[in-house]
Amino acid sequence: MLERRRVARPPKAVSFWPYGGMCLMAAAFFLYGASALVAPWWAVALLLFVWLLMFVKACSWWTPHPQRITVLAIAAMVLWFVTLFAGAAFLGWSA
């Protein structure tokens, strides 16, 4: 019986995008956690909840959309900055 042999293919290159995005998500987590120095407890709790939702979404995008994780992490940092800036400007949050 003659069987066809499989041709060995080189392994697919590992993408850096999901790893870099998760490193940025970790950096965003430290920003969100440090918000306790400026924002009231309820705002920090809300920010951490939003970060958790973004982290779950980033985990779900690991394989199908790895580049979106980096965009999401940068969006998390922008959201943190806008929230803290708006809270300081309009709600009087200060250290």
LINFENHU-V393421 format. One record per residue. SS is DSSP state (h for helix, s for strand, l for the rest). PHI is phi in radians with two decimals (* if undefined). Layout:
BEGIN
{{SS PHI} {SS PHI}}
END
This chain:
BEGIN
{{l *} {l -1.70} {l -2.08} {l -1.45} {l -1.53} {l -1.35} {l -1.51} {l -1.26} {l -1.89} {l -1.16} {l -1.15} {l -1.22} {l -1.13} {l -1.43} {l -1.44} {l -1.44} {h -0.93} {h -1.16} {h -1.18} {h -1.11} {h -1.12} {h -1.23} {h -1.12} {h -1.19} {h -1.13} {h -1.14} {h -1.12} {h -1.14} {h -1.07} {h -1.14} {h -1.10} {h -1.14} {h -1.20} {h -1.29} {h -1.11} {h -1.09} {h -1.30} {l -2.08} {l -1.63} {l -1.20} {h -1.05} {h -1.20} {h -1.24} {h -1.14} {h -1.08} {h -1.16} {h -1.08} {h -1.16} {h -1.14} {h -1.11} {h -1.08} {h -1.09} {h -1.08} {h -1.14} {h -1.15} {h -1.10} {h -1.12} {h -1.10} {h -1.13} {h -1.27} {l -1.58} {l -0.92} {l -1.56} {l -1.26} {l -2.41} {h -1.16} {h -1.30} {h -1.20} {h -1.11} {h -1.14} {h -1.11} {h -1.12} {h -1.15} {h -1.16} {h -1.12} {h -1.12} {h -1.20} {h -1.13} {h -1.06} {h -1.06} {h -1.09} {h -1.11} {h -1.12} {h -1.20} {h -1.14} {h -1.16} {h -1.12} {h -1.23} {h -1.32} {h -1.84} {l -1.93} {l 1.32} {l -1.22} {l -2.66} {l -1.33}}
END
